[in-house]
């Protein structure tokens, strides 16, 4: 990781405190590191406290300031305790990245009520609870910014992702609604990543069949024909957190490599592309 700028002279987030939920791995961890590089003090909230402590330790080792707090974003008491602990440590709160989320495979017909409730509790109610806990502190900041991690799945449907699609679509609407309520005091925006290279993604792609399908997906549907790095998402979050985005609120920024700019709708295209690659391989 890059060294932190201890002087604060050229750091756009110097002197500000940011909370990153789900900051122990993936997009959350990468974003915590980027925000710290830009001078922010970081509070990392995660159910996996060991992972959160590892990220906080990396920030401190590079010269930054960070604390790790265990907390489940769907638990009201956990959330209130975590935000109080972070504010007690740093004295203020300026930036919130609502990143924590979980996924679930299933249609409406195959999803249990318990699984549905859990996905919405983390992905949607977690954004509500964390924002509600943060807002009283953020109203005291001259640079308050909330960024919610939505997803391309909040704008376009996915097969067998009923609960996840519903939760992310709701997060997008909640972002817009909050932006209206707090327009003069807190900017509220969202980012919507597409395919992102994360440790979880890499574990899934260890299966050769899954990896091949994923490669076909990138080749056919993503114009840039690659995944984003988690850091690339973090850089967009850092922009939205900074004064460079001072007139931006109620906006969703796609970080999807062009996926939704022209998504294919013909399911035969994927089969044809795979067959074409197979034929080229045979010809060689």
C-alpha positions in Angstrom: 0.0 0.0 0.0 1.0 3.6 -0.4 2.5 5.5 2.5 0.2 7.9 4.3 0.8 11.6 4.1 1.4 12.6 7.7 1.8 16.3 6.9 -1.8 16.7 5.6 -0.5 19.4 3.3 -1.7 17.9 0.1 -4.2 15.3 1.5 -7.7 16.1 0.4 -9.2 14.3 3.5 -6.7 15.5 6.1 -8.2 16.0 9.5 -11.4 14.1 8.6 -12.8 10.9 10.1 -14.3 8.2 8.0 -16.2 5.1 8.9 -16.1 2.1 6.6 -18.5 -0.7 7.3 -17.5 -4.1 6.1 -14.0 -2.7 6.0 -12.1 -5.9 6.8 -11.9 -7.2 3.3 -12.6 -6.6 -0.4 -13.9 -3.2 -1.5 -14.2 -2.1 2.1 -10.6 -2.8 3.0 -9.3 -1.2 -0.2 -11.4 1.9 0.3 -10.3 2.2 3.9 -6.7 2.2 2.7 -7.4 4.8 -0.1 -9.2 7.1 2.4 -6.3 6.8 4.8 -3.8 7.6 2.1 -5.7 10.8 1.5 -5.3 11.8 5.1 -8.5 10.5 6.7 -8.6 8.9 10.1 -10.4 5.6 9.7 -12.9 3.7 11.8 -13.4 0.1 10.4 -16.5 -1.7 11.4 -16.8 -5.4 10.6 -18.2 -8.6 12.1 -14.8 -10.2 11.3 -12.8 -8.2 13.9 -9.5 -9.9 13.1 -9.7 -8.8 9.5 -10.7 -5.3 10.5 -7.7 -5.2 12.9 -5.4 -6.3 10.1 -6.5 -3.5 7.9 -6.3 -0.9 10.7 -2.8 -2.2 11.5 -1.7 -1.7 7.9 -3.0 1.9 8.0 -1.1 2.6 11.2 2.0 0.9 9.9 1.9 3.3 6.9 1.6 6.3 9.2 -2.1 6.7 9.3 -4.7 6.6 12.1 -7.2 3.8 12.4 -9.3 1.8 14.9 -11.2 -1.4 14.3 -14.5 -2.1 16.0 -16.6 -5.3 15.9 -20.2 -4.7 14.8 -23.1 -6.1 12.8 -24.7 -3.4 10.8 -28.1 -5.0 11.1 -27.9 -4.9 14.9 -29.0 -1.5 16.3 -27.1 -1.8 19.6 -23.9 -2.9 17.7 -24.2 0.1 15.4 -24.8 2.7 18.1 -21.9 1.3 20.2 -19.5 1.2 17.2 -20.1 4.7 16.1 -19.8 6.0 19.6 -16.5 4.2 20.0 -15.1 5.6 16.8 -16.3 9.2 17.5 -14.8 8.9 21.0 -11.5 7.9 19.5 -11.3 10.6 16.9 -13.6 13.4 18.1 -15.7 13.7 15.0 -17.3 12.0 12.0 -17.2 13.4 8.5 -17.4 10.5 6.0 -19.5 7.3 6.0 -19.0 4.5 3.5 -21.9 2.1 3.9 -20.2 -0.9 2.3 -21.2 -4.0 4.4 -23.3 -6.4 2.4 -24.1 -10.0 1.8 -25.3 -12.0 -1.3 -27.7 -14.8 -1.7 -28.6 -17.1 -4.7 -32.3 -17.7 -5.1 -35.5 -16.8 -6.9 -38.6 -15.6 -5.1 -39.9 -19.1 -5.1 -36.7 -20.7 -3.7 -35.7 -18.0 -1.1 -36.8 -18.7 2.5 -38.3 -15.9 4.6 -35.3 -16.1 6.9 -32.8 -15.7 4.1 -34.8 -12.8 2.6 -35.0 -11.0 5.9 -31.2 -11.5 6.5 -30.2 -10.0 3.2 -32.4 -7.0 3.6 -31.4 -6.6 7.2 -27.7 -6.3 6.2 -27.9 -4.7 2.8 -30.7 -2.2 3.4 -31.5 -1.9 7.1 -27.8 -1.7 7.8 -27.5 1.4 5.6 -30.4 2.9 7.5 -29.1 2.1 10.9 -25.5 3.3 10.2 -26.7 6.5 8.5 -29.0 7.2 11.4 -26.2 6.7 13.9 -23.8 8.8 11.9 -26.0 11.8 11.0 -26.1 13.6 14.4 -22.3 13.7 14.3 -22.0 14.5 10.6 -24.3 17.5 11.0 -21.5 19.1 13.0 -19.1 18.7 10.1 -18.5 21.2 7.3 -17.5 18.4 4.9 -20.1 15.6 5.6 -20.5 12.9 3.0 -22.2 9.6 3.0 -21.5 7.1 0.2 -23.5 3.9 -0.1 -22.3 0.8 -1.9 -25.1 -0.1 -4.3 -24.3 -2.3 -7.2 -25.2 -2.7 -10.9 -27.6 -5.2 -9.4 -29.6 -2.3 -8.0 -30.2 -1.0 -11.6 -30.5 -4.3 -13.6 -32.0 -7.6 -12.7 -29.9 -10.8 -12.2 -31.1 -14.4 -12.5 -31.6 -16.1 -9.1 -30.8 -12.9 -7.1 -34.2 -11.9 -5.8 -33.3 -10.7 -2.4 -30.0 -9.1 -3.5 -31.5 -7.2 -6.4 -34.4 -6.0 -4.2 -32.0 -4.8 -1.4 -29.6 -3.0 -3.8 -32.5 -1.3 -5.7 -33.8 0.0 -2.4 -30.4 1.3 -1.4 -30.3 3.3 -4.6 -33.6 4.9 -3.8 -32.7 5.5 -0.2 -29.6 7.3 -1.4 -31.7 9.7 -3.5 -34.2 10.2 -0.6 -31.5 11.0 1.9 -29.8 13.4 -0.5 -33.0 15.4 -0.5 -33.5 15.5 3.2 -29.9 16.5 4.0 -28.9 18.4 0.9 -27.7 21.5 2.7 -25.7 19.7 5.3 -24.7 16.2 4.1 -24.0 15.0 0.6 -25.3 11.5 -0.1 -24.3 9.5 -3.1 -23.7 5.9 -4.1 -21.3 3.8 -6.2 -22.5 0.8 -8.2 -19.6 -1.6 -9.0 -19.9 -4.4 -11.5 -17.5 -7.3 -11.4 -14.7 -6.6 -8.9 -11.6 -8.5 -8.1 -11.9 -9.4 -4.4 -10.6 -12.3 -2.2 -14.1 -13.8 -2.3 -14.3 -13.5 -6.0 -10.9 -15.3 -6.4 -12.1 -18.1 -4.2 -15.1 -18.6 -6.4 -13.0 -18.5 -9.5 -10.8 -21.3 -8.2 -13.4 -23.6 -9.8 -12.3 -23.9 -13.5 -15.9 -24.1 -14.7 -16.9 -21.0 -12.8 -13.7 -19.2 -14.0 -14.5 -20.1 -17.7 -18.1 -18.8 -17.4 -16.8 -15.6 -15.7 -14.3 -15.1 -18.5 -17.1 -15.5 -21.1 -19.2 -13.0 -19.2 -16.4 -10.4 -19.1 -15.6 -10.9 -22.8 -19.2 -10.6 -23.9 -20.9 -8.2 -21.5 -18.2 -5.9 -20.2 -16.8 -3.5 -22.9 -13.5 -3.1 -21.0 -13.3 -7.0 -20.8 -11.9 -7.1 -17.2 -12.9 -6.7 -13.6 -12.4 -3.6 -11.6 -9.8 -3.8 -8.8 -11.2 -3.1 -5.4 -8.9 -0.1 -5.2 -10.6 1.4 -8.3 -13.9 1.4 -6.5 -12.2 2.9 -3.5 -10.8 5.8 -5.6 -14.4 6.7 -6.7 -15.5 6.6 -3.0 -12.6 8.9 -2.1 -13.6 11.4 -4.8 -17.2 11.5 -3.5 -15.9 12.0 0.0 -13.7 14.9 -1.0 -14.4 18.6 -1.6 -13.8 17.9 -5.3 -17.3 16.5 -5.3 -18.7 19.4 -3.3 -21.7 20.0 -5.7 -22.6 16.3 -6.2 -25.4 14.8 -4.2 -28.1 12.3 -5.0 -25.9 10.7 -7.7 -25.0 7.1 -8.4 -21.7 6.5 -10.1 -21.3 3.3 -12.1 -17.9 1.5 -11.7 -18.7 -1.3 -14.2 -16.4 -1.1 -17.1 -19.2 0.0 -19.4 -21.5 -3.0 -18.5 -24.7 -1.0 -18.4 -23.8 1.2 -21.3 -25.0 -1.5 -23.7 -25.9 -4.7 -22.0 -26.6 -7.6 -24.4 -30.1 -9.1 -24.2 -29.8 -12.1 -26.4 -28.9 -15.2 -24.3 -27.7 -17.0 -27.5 -24.8 -14.5 -27.8 -23.0 -16.1 -24.9 -23.3 -19.6 -26.4 -22.2 -18.3 -29.9 -19.2 -16.5 -28.4 -18.1 -19.7 -26.5 -18.5 -21.8 -29.6 -16.5 -19.4 -31.7 -13.6 -19.4 -29.2 -13.8 -23.2 -29.2 -13.7 -23.4 -33.0 -10.7 -21.0 -33.1 -8.9 -23.1 -30.6 -9.5 -26.3 -32.7 -8.4 -24.5 -35.9 -5.1 -23.7 -34.3 
